[in-house]
Amino acid sequence: MANFVKAKEPEVELRIVPDGREYAGAIEVIGVWKGWWLTHRKLIGYVPKEVVAALDGANAKRIVRARLVRTFVDDEGFVDVTIQVVGPKSDFKRYQRQRRNDEGDVLFEAPDSH
């Protein structure tokens, strides 16, 4: 995973896994980076179940994309990757309900109307 984080222009992709190892309908987060001759892809995690459930409820799993927000690796090898799951603004009404995960973090929030 450190190769992904240290890459010049890392990207992320989402892949729906109907019979996923984590749970049915899981969405994998795939790290993508270019090497000398090849493009590399590696599973780096999963979209949280709560987000997948909200996307299922809005029938939006196939229209959302992942945006890489931040990557970090420390001297001891700890790696942190932060992504956002984003969708078309025109379809926002379908998945705008505010939801919170077990830690109380807001997963979906309506934008300011200003």
C-alpha positions as CSV (number, residue, x, y, z in Angstrom):
1,M,0.0,0.0,0.0
2,A,2.9,2.3,0.6
3,N,3.7,2.3,-3.2
4,F,0.2,3.6,-3.8
5,V,0.5,6.4,-1.2
6,K,4.0,7.4,-2.5
7,A,3.0,7.4,-6.2
8,K,3.2,10.7,-8.1
9,E,-0.5,10.8,-9.1
10,P,-2.5,8.1,-7.2
11,E,-6.1,7.6,-8.0
12,V,-9.0,5.5,-6.6
13,E,-11.7,3.5,-8.2
14,L,-14.8,1.8,-6.8
15,R,-15.8,-1.8,-7.7
16,I,-19.1,-3.4,-6.7
17,V,-18.7,-6.9,-5.5
18,P,-22.1,-8.7,-5.5
19,D,-20.8,-11.6,-3.3
20,G,-18.0,-9.7,-1.5
21,R,-15.9,-11.1,1.2
22,E,-16.9,-8.4,3.6
23,Y,-20.7,-8.5,2.9
24,A,-23.1,-8.9,-0.1
25,G,-23.0,-5.9,-2.4
26,A,-19.8,-4.5,-0.9
27,I,-18.0,-1.7,-2.7
28,E,-14.2,-2.1,-2.9
29,V,-11.9,0.8,-3.0
30,I,-9.1,0.2,-5.4
31,G,-5.9,2.2,-5.4
32,V,-4.5,2.9,-8.9
33,W,-1.0,4.2,-9.7
34,K,1.3,4.2,-12.6
35,G,4.6,2.4,-12.5
36,W,7.5,2.5,-15.0
37,W,5.5,0.5,-17.6
38,L,2.3,-0.7,-16.0
39,T,-0.7,0.7,-14.2
40,H,-1.1,-1.0,-10.8
41,R,-4.3,-1.7,-9.0
42,K,-4.7,-2.9,-5.4
43,L,-7.5,-3.3,-3.0
44,I,-7.0,-0.8,-0.3
45,G,-10.3,-1.1,1.6
46,Y,-14.1,-1.0,1.5
47,V,-16.8,1.7,1.5
48,P,-18.5,1.5,4.9
49,K,-21.7,-0.6,5.1
50,E,-23.7,2.4,6.1
51,V,-22.8,4.3,3.0
52,V,-23.4,1.3,0.8
53,A,-26.9,0.9,2.4
54,A,-27.7,4.6,1.7
55,L,-26.6,4.2,-1.9
56,D,-28.7,1.0,-2.3
57,G,-31.7,2.9,-0.9
58,A,-31.2,5.6,-3.4
59,N,-30.4,3.2,-6.2
60,A,-27.2,5.1,-6.7
61,K,-24.4,2.5,-6.4
62,R,-23.6,2.6,-10.1
63,I,-23.4,6.3,-10.5
64,V,-21.1,7.3,-7.7
65,R,-17.3,7.7,-8.0
66,A,-14.5,7.9,-5.5
67,R,-12.4,11.1,-5.0
68,L,-9.0,10.8,-3.3
69,V,-8.9,13.4,-0.6
70,R,-5.6,12.6,1.2
71,T,-2.9,10.1,1.6
72,F,-0.4,9.8,4.4
73,V,2.4,7.4,5.4
74,D,4.6,7.9,8.4
75,D,8.2,6.8,9.1
76,E,7.0,3.6,10.8
77,G,4.8,2.5,7.9
78,F,1.4,3.6,9.1
79,V,-0.7,4.4,6.0
80,D,-3.9,6.5,6.0
81,V,-6.0,7.0,2.9
82,T,-9.1,9.3,2.9
83,I,-11.7,9.3,0.1
84,Q,-15.0,10.8,-0.6
85,V,-17.8,9.0,-2.4
86,V,-19.3,11.5,-4.8
87,G,-22.2,11.5,-7.3
88,P,-23.7,13.8,-9.9
89,K,-25.1,17.0,-8.3
90,S,-28.3,16.6,-10.4
91,D,-29.1,13.3,-8.5
92,F,-28.3,14.7,-5.1
93,K,-32.0,14.6,-3.9
94,R,-31.8,10.8,-4.2
95,Y,-29.1,10.4,-1.6
96,Q,-29.1,13.7,0.4
97,R,-30.4,12.4,3.7
98,Q,-27.9,12.9,6.5
99,R,-26.6,9.7,8.0
100,R,-24.1,9.0,10.7
101,N,-21.8,6.1,11.2
102,D,-21.2,4.3,14.6
103,E,-18.7,7.0,15.6
104,G,-21.1,9.8,14.9
105,D,-19.4,11.1,11.8
106,V,-21.7,12.6,9.1
107,L,-21.7,10.5,6.0
108,F,-24.1,12.5,3.9
109,E,-25.0,16.1,4.4
110,A,-27.1,18.5,2.3
111,P,-25.1,21.4,0.8
112,D,-25.7,24.9,1.9
113,S,-28.5,26.5,0.0
114,H,-26.7,29.9,-0.1
